Amino acid sequence: MLLLEGMVTLLLIATIVFCWRLNARLGELRDARAEMGKLIGELDRATTRAAAAITDLKTTSEGIGAALDDKMGGARVLADDLQLMLESGNRLADKLEDGIGSARRATQPAAAQPAIQPVELRTEAERDLARVLRRVK
């Protein structure tokens, strides 16, 4: 009987040690649970801030997109105007070139021809055109 009581005592001591260790681990788990709750709260706040930042970014990008569309429309208008000016300038240059060619053919050779008086060029565009025509000669 003594042996049986000794074994029960040993088992009770083992159970007490096991319960003590289990209680310590449950305490760690409770502490970890409280920490986990704090982390979840911080994650929730960070997610809310990120969502607000994404909304602000979307609003800003839409505003920038609209401004860019406006500028692109203005640039297209300017490009069209520039294209019209370029075509007009090319037609004018072609007419001048044709006129100069006909005048050269109609006049005498350059050695017998009297010196040509320079024409007064009034605008920068006329001066640029004269420079281009001189290079073509």
C-alpha positions in Angstrom: 0.0 0.0 0.0 2.9 2.3 0.8 4.3 1.8 -2.6 0.9 2.7 -4.2 0.7 5.9 -2.1 4.3 6.8 -3.1 3.4 6.4 -6.8 0.2 8.5 -6.4 2.4 11.1 -4.6 4.9 11.1 -7.4 2.1 11.4 -10.0 0.5 14.3 -8.0 3.9 16.1 -7.8 4.3 15.6 -11.6 0.8 16.9 -12.1 1.5 19.9 -10.0 4.7 20.7 -11.9 2.8 20.2 -15.2 0.0 22.5 -14.1 2.5 25.1 -12.9 4.3 25.0 -16.3 1.0 25.1 -18.1 -0.1 28.1 -16.1 3.1 29.9 -17.0 2.6 29.2 -20.7 -1.0 30.3 -20.5 0.2 33.6 -18.9 2.6 34.0 -21.8 -0.2 33.3 -24.2 -2.4 36.0 -22.5 0.5 38.5 -22.8 1.0 37.6 -26.4 -2.7 38.0 -27.0 -2.7 41.5 -25.6 0.3 42.4 -27.7 -1.4 40.9 -30.7 -4.4 43.1 -30.0 -2.2 46.1 -30.0 -0.6 45.1 -33.3 -4.0 44.5 -34.9 -5.1 48.0 -33.7 -1.9 49.6 -35.2 -2.4 47.6 -38.4 -6.0 48.8 -38.6 -4.9 52.4 -38.2 -2.2 52.0 -40.8 -4.7 50.5 -43.2 -7.1 53.4 -42.7 -4.3 55.9 -43.3 -3.2 54.0 -46.4 -6.8 54.0 -47.7 -7.1 57.7 -47.1 -3.7 58.3 -48.9 -4.8 56.3 -51.9 -8.0 58.3 -52.1 -6.0 61.5 -52.0 -3.6 60.2 -54.6 -6.5 59.2 -56.9 -8.1 62.7 -56.5 -4.7 64.4 -57.2 -4.0 62.2 -60.2 -7.4 62.9 -61.7 -6.8 66.7 -61.3 -3.4 66.4 -62.8 -4.8 64.3 -65.7 -7.5 66.9 -66.4 -4.9 69.7 -66.4 -2.7 67.6 -68.7 -5.6 67.0 -71.0 -6.2 70.8 -71.2 -2.5 71.5 -71.9 -2.5 68.8 -74.6 -5.5 70.3 -76.2 -3.8 73.7 -76.3 -0.6 72.1 -77.7 -2.6 70.4 -80.4 -4.1 73.7 -81.4 -0.7 75.3 -81.5 0.7 72.4 -83.5 -2.1 72.7 -86.0 -1.4 76.5 -86.3 2.3 75.8 -86.7 1.5 73.3 -89.4 -0.6 75.8 -91.3 2.2 78.4 -91.0 4.7 75.9 -92.2 2.7 74.9 -95.2 2.0 78.6 -96.0 5.8 79.3 -95.7 6.6 76.4 -98.0 4.1 77.6 -100.6 5.6 81.1 -100.4 9.1 79.8 -100.7 8.1 77.7 -103.7 6.6 80.7 -105.4 9.7 82.8 -104.6 11.9 80.1 -106.0 9.8 79.8 -109.1 9.9 83.6 -109.5 13.6 83.7 -109.0 14.1 80.9 -111.5 12.0 82.6 -114.2 13.7 85.9 -113.6 17.1 84.3 -114.0 16.1 82.7 -117.2 14.5 85.9 -118.6 17.5 88.1 -117.8 20.9 88.3 -119.4 23.9 86.5 -118.1 25.1 87.7 -114.7 28.3 89.4 -116.1 26.4 91.7 -118.4 23.6 92.4 -115.9 23.8 95.6 -113.9 24.2 95.3 -110.1 20.9 94.5 -108.3 20.0 96.9 -105.6 19.2 95.0 -102.3 15.6 95.0 -101.3 14.8 96.2 -97.8 13.6 93.3 -95.7 11.1 94.4 -93.0 10.4 91.4 -90.9 12.5 88.7 -89.3 10.6 86.1 -91.4 11.6 87.8 -94.6 15.3 88.0 -93.5 15.2 84.2 -92.6 13.7 83.4 -96.0 16.3 85.5 -97.8 19.1 83.6 -95.9 17.6 80.3 -96.9 17.3 81.3 -100.5 20.9 82.5 -100.5 22.0 79.1 -99.3 20.0 77.4 -102.0 21.9 79.4 -104.7 
